[in-house]
Amino acid sequence: MKIIKDPVHGYVEVEEFALSLLDSPALQRLRYVRQLGFSYLVYPGANHTRFEHSLGTMFLADVACRRFQLGDEERILVTAAALLHDIGHGPFSHASEPLMELLLNRTHDDIGALVEEQAGSILRAWEIDPAELCAVVQGKHRLSGIIHGDLDVDRMDYLLRDAYYTGAPYGTVDAQRLIRYLIRTDTGTVLDENGVNAAESLLIARTLMRPSVYYHHVSRIGESMFQLAVLEHLSDKGVAAAQALLAMDDATCLHTLRTSDNPVSRDLADGLYGRRLYKRALTAGSDQVNIATFQDGIPIPAIRNYADRIAESAGIRPHEVLVDIPSIPSELSLGVRVKNRHAIVAFEEISPRIRTLNATRRDQWRLGVYTLPEYCEQVAEAACAVLHVKKPTRQDTLF
């Protein structure tokens, strides 16, 4: 047993099986992968890593397992899964996720090969089945809800940790209280009515952190520059090169892009390193576009097609325009039911705030078009035409 001091949860006890996993290459790499990608360009303190988050998720998973009175075998399985759940992330975390899906046809939850290669022998030495662990991470196991559900410990930790390191005052979640009032039943997890306020605070934190941290326009500009730099760097290379690049940590990946044989990649990566970023030419809310066009999400090739058309119309080079079209926020809901003195009812029956939060999330959605500072005006005009953006009226700007 070892004790590690964590700034969010205090003293975290790490058992022997977890210590051996912490020293594995898969987890040590996470020391050098930022949790929030390019948010450090906005919040200088946002340099926390996936390693810290994994440790915190393991701690909360252990608390939840003990609350549910799981046996040691199941508790060790879940806490090991919590510790390893993020080893599939590429450099700069979620910034590389669309690239992973496009180039490698996988997501960061597809960790089977990594687990087998870099932690399989350790897991088997502690009688943990690697395949069963992967099923927990991917939401395909009866115990998955602890780290992969509506009120999961993964989300509790990252909200607390992201708020702590950015200084944003919105991520307050009473994780210990929330776990205390979760009840496991034969039909799933139920929330005691005394935990409703804590559950609401988690939903509110998720909603308020979106525009201020997760979808801050500077972070999105950084992500867009990074993604184009990677695409340009890999344009004449094969799958093996993509696999190698997306297995790197942040610093190694950025160095590779800064020394790329592709001049566009070099320029974009140097801009990120020196914080010489593209600027907003245009932002548009859901009321300014035909939102149905973007309902199912826009893949990277289609986004680059929009950028090429805007650049051509504006009379500049294609890489001088970036288009950012986030997915439409899904409806916020809690599949967890609430147990009061009389019955077990849907969470929405107890808390009407979800409707308000869903309306807020839809209003927060923004489409962005970015370019070099000197081209903002002409790109804005071209983007409005290509993307069919309705310009705000004078009356709109008064509110």
N, C-alpha and C positions, 0 to 999 in steps of 0.2 A: 504493500500500500504506500502511495506517495500523495502528498498534498500539494496542489498547485494553486497559487493565489490568482484569482481572476477578478478584474475590476468590476464586472457586472454581478457575478454571483457570490463573490467572496472566496472562501476556501473550498476548493473542489477536491474531493477524495478520488484518486485514480487507482483502481485495482490492478493487480499484476497482469491480467489478460489485456487490459486497456493500455498499460505501459508498453507492452511489447508491440501493440499496434501503433502507438504514437511514434515509435522509432522506425516504423516501416517507411520505405521511400514514398509510397503513395500519400501518406499523411505529412511527412516532412516537406514535401513539395508545396503543400497548402500554406506553409509559413510565408511563401513568397507570391501568393495569389491574393490580391485585394478582394475583400468581401464586396465592396461597392463599386468595383470597376473604376470608372473615371470620376466618381463623386469627389475625389480628393482635389480636383480642379476647382470645385466650388467650396468644399469644406476642408480646410487644411488638416484637420484632425482625422479625417476619414481614411486612415491608413491601416485600419484593422484588417485582419486576414481571415481566410476560410479556416485556418487552423484554430484560431481562437473560437470561432463560431462552432466548429465541430466539437471542441471541448465543452462549450456551454450547452450544446444540444445533448451531448452525452450525459451531462450532469442532470438536466431536466428530465431526460428519458429515464434515468435511474430513479429520480424522485417519483415519477409517474408509475413506474413498474412496482415500486414498493407500495405506493398508494393503492394500486390494484391487487396487491398481495400475490403477484406472480411468483412462481418458483424460481430458484436460482438459474436453472437452465434457460428458461424463457427470458428472464431479466438480463442475463448476459448476452443472449442473442440480440435483444432489442437495443441495449446500450452499445454493443459493438456495431450494430447497423447505424445507430445515431452518429457514432464516431466516424464511420466511413462513408456516410451518405453523400458527401460532397466531393469525393476524390475524382469524380468524372468531369469536374468543371475545367474549362479551358482558361487561358490567360485572360485576366481582367473579368473573370466570372461571367456574368450574364451578357457582357458585351460580345463574347465569342459564341454564345449559344446559337444564334441564327446561322453563323458560319459552320458550326458543327453539324447542324441539321442539313444545310445545303451541300456541304462538301463530303461529309462522312456518313450522312443519313442516320445519325444517332443523337440522343440528348445526353445531358449530364447524369441522368438517372441510369443510363445503360453502362453499369460498372462491372459487369460480369468478368470481362477479360482482364481488367485492371486488378480486381480483387484476386483472381486466380494467380495472376503473374506476380503481384507485389505483396500480397497478404495471405494467400491461400494456405501456405504451410503454417503460418502463425495461427490462423483460425483453427485449422485441424488439430494443432497441438493442444488447443483449449477445447476441443470437441465441439467446435462451432461449424455448422455446415455452411460453406460459402454460398451455395445455391439458395439456401433458405434465407440467408442474410440479404442477398440481392433481391429476393422476393419481398422482404420487408421494406427495403428502400424503394422499390418500384410500386408499392401499394397493392401487391398481390398476395398478401399474407393476412391472416386474421388479426395479427398484432400490429399491422401497418399503421393503423389510425393514430398510434402514439406519436409517430414522427412524420406521418403523411396523411393528414386528415383535416377536418374543419377547425379543430382546436388542438393543433399539434405543437409539440415542443420545439420543432424547427422554427416555426413562425414566431413563437414566443421569444426565443432567444434572439433571432435576427432583429426583431423590432426593438427590443431592449438595447441590444448592442449598437445598432445603427443610430439610435437616438443618442446614446451615450457619446459615441465618437464624433458625430456630426454636431452635437449640441442642440439639435432640433428638439423642441419641447413637446413633441407630439407622440412619441413612441412609448409612453408610459403604459406598461402592462403588468398587472399583479399576477405574475406567473404562478407563484406558490399558492395563492388563494384559488386561482382557477383550477389548478391540478387537485387541490384539496377537495373541491366540490364536483369533480368528475366521478361518475359511478359506472363501472363496467357491468353489463348485463348480458344475458344470453343472446339478446337481439341487437347489441351494440352499446355505444357509450351514451350515457344519460347525464345531464347536468342538473345538480341540485339547484333549486330556485335561489339559494343564497349565493350562487356563483354567477347569476345573470349579469350583475353590474360589471364583474371582472371580464366576462365574455364580451359585453358591449364595449368595454374600454379597448379590447383587442381589435374589434372591428373599426372603431373610431380611429385608433392609431394607424391601422392599415390605410384608411381613407385619407387621413391628413398627411401621412408621410409620402404619398404618391407624388403630388405636385412639388413638394418642397425638397424631396430627396431623390426618390426613385425615378421621377420623370422631370427633374429640373433640366431646363433647356441646355445649360452648359454641359451637364453630364451626357445628354443626348447628342450634342455636337461632338463631344469626345468619342462616344461610341461610333457615330457615323463616320468620323475621320478614320478611326481604327479599322472598321470593317472594310472601308474602301482600300486602305493601305494593304490589308491582308489579301483582298481579292486581286489587286494589281500585282502584288508580290508573287502570288500563286498562279497568275494567268497563264504562264507557259510551263507550269510544273504539274506533276501528277498527284495521285492520291497519297502516295507515300510522303511527299513533301508537306501536304496538308495535315496528315496525321502527326508528323514530327512537330510542325509549328504549333498545332493546337494542343500538344502535350507539354509545351514549354510553360515556364512560370512567366510572370509579368515582365521582369527585367530582361530575361533572355529573349523573349518574343519582341519586345520593343527594340532591343539592340539589333536583332535580326532584320527588322523592318528598316531601321535607320541605316543599315549597311547593305540594303537590298540592291540587286542589280537593276531594279526598276526605279527610275527617277521619281515617278509619282509617289510610290511607297515611301521613298526616302524623304520627300518633302512633307508628306502628311505626318510621318512619324517624328520628324524633327519639329514640326509644329506642335505636336502633342507634348514632346519633351520640353520644349521651351514655352509652352502655354501660349502659342500664337495660333489662336483658334479661328475657325470660320465664324461668321456672325449671322444672326437671324435676318433673313430677307423677308420672311413671311411666317406668320403663325395663324392657324385657323381652327376655330372650335367646331363642334359637331353641327352647330346651327348654320355654318357657312359653307358646308359641303354636302354632297349627297352621301350621307353616312352609310347607306346600304352598300355602296361601292366597296367600302373598306370593312364590312361586317365580319368577313371570314379571315381577315388578316391578309397582308400583302407580302409575298415572298421577295427576297432580295433582288432577283433578276428583274421583276416587275418594277420595283422601286428604282433600280438603276435605269430602267427604260424611261421612267418619268423624268429622272435627272438629266438624261441625255437629250430628251425633247426640250426641256426647259433651257438647257445650256445652248442648244442649237438656236432656239428662238431668241435668246439673249445675246447671241453672238460671242460666246466664250467657250472654253474647252470643257469637255464632259466632266472631268474630275474637279472642276471648280464649282460644281453644284452638288449638294447633298440633299436628299429628300428623306424625311423621317416620318413614317406613318405607323404609329404604335397600334397594336391590336385594340379593338374596342373592349373596354372593361366588361368582363362577365358579371352577371348578376351576383351580388354579394348575398350569400345565404349560409345558414348553419344547418347541416343535416342532424345536428345533435338536438335531441328532445330534452324538455325540461320537466323535472319531477317536482311537483308541489305536494301539499298535504292531501290533495284529493285525487290527482290523476297525473298521467304523463302526457304532455301536450307539445306541439311544435314550438320551436323557439320564437317563431314569428308571432305567435299568439300572445306571448309574454312581452315581447319587445317590438313595438311598432317602429323603432328607429331604423330598422333595416331598409325600409322604403325610402326614408330620407337620405340615407347613406348611398343607396343605389343611384338616386337622382344626382347627388353630389359627384359621384364617380363619373357619371356620363358627362356632366358639365366640365369636369376636369380634363377631358380628352383634348389633345392638341395635335394637329398636323404641323410639321415644321419644314421649312426650306431654308438651307444655309448656304452661304457663299463667302467669298473674300470680301472684305469691307468695301472695296471700291466698286463692287458690282451689285450691291444690295438693291438699288432702285430698279435697275433693268431686270434683275432676276425676279423681283417681286411681281413685276408686271407680267413677265412670261409665265410665272408659276400660276398666277390667277387664271390665265387663259388655259394652260395645259391641264390643270387640276380642277377647273371649273369652280373656283372659289368665289363665293359671293363676298364682295367687299363690304365691310361694316358701314352702315349709314351714320350720319352725324348724330342721330338720336342714339344709336347703339353705343357710341363712344362716350356718351354722357353718364353712363352707368358703370 
